[in-house]
């Protein structure tokens, strides 16, 4: 693979990973609401789900490409419904004051990634746009998808860090911030369904 193609792959991956998406927005909202300690299980779920979904993308691109369009069509609407639910949940959430309140769960973060159409499209587009012209080996596809998941994890950690920086401001202005985050999720749904 030529170095310019590899460079374009990384540029595409970084831009796509750092843009607002359901996982990044949920991470930001969770850190702002619950703090790092209570949000940690959700973050681990987001990270683990990211890797599993990217492996699934590699397997799909490798061998099940005729089944993929139907699956993505279904996943798009399931994902849109879940993201709408998240937007609704964020608008009406309040900062956690009670230390006894349940923390965000690993399962919630993990399952989010299975309906996060953005990362399916991200993984599949990266492979078909940059990699498959040079190799369709399952191991090569897996390697590139693991790179994508690692870049995505770094991006989500960045959003977590931003959430830690704005946590005190969030406590004071959570209503406005929640509306902005929910509107951002609605924009994700709009772009997904257009």
C-alpha positions, 0 to 999 in steps of 0.5 A: 500500500502506498504511503499516501494511501496510508496517510489518507486512511489515517487522516480519514480515521482521525477526522471521523473518530473525533467528530461528535457521534453517539459514543463521544457524546454519551461519554461527555455527558456521562463524565459531566453527570457522574464524574470519571469514577462512576462513568468508568464502566460505561467508558470501558463498555464503549471501548470494548464495543468499538473493538468488537464492532470493528472486528465484525466490520472486517469479517463482513467486508471479508466475506459477507458483502452481499448480506451487508447492505440489508443489515446496515439498512436495518441497523440504521433505523435501530441505531437512529431509534436508540440515538433518539432515546439517548437524546431524550434521556440526555435532555431530561438528565440532571447532575448526580448529587447523590453518591449512592446513585448507580453509576453508568454501566459497561453494558450500556456503553457496550450495546451503544456501539452495536447500534452506532451506525456511525462506527459501522459505516466508518469501519466499512468505508475505511476498508473499502475506500483505502485497504481492499484495493491492496489486500482483502486478507482477513488479517490485514482487514482486522489489523486496519479495523483494530487501528480504527478502534484504537483511534476511536478509543483515543477520541472518546478519551479526549471527549472524556477529558473535555467532560472532566474540564467542564464538569463544574460548569456543567453542574451550574448549566446542565440544562443548556448543555444537555439541550446542546448535546441532545441537539447534536445527537439529533443532528447525528440521526438526521445525517444518518437517515438522509 
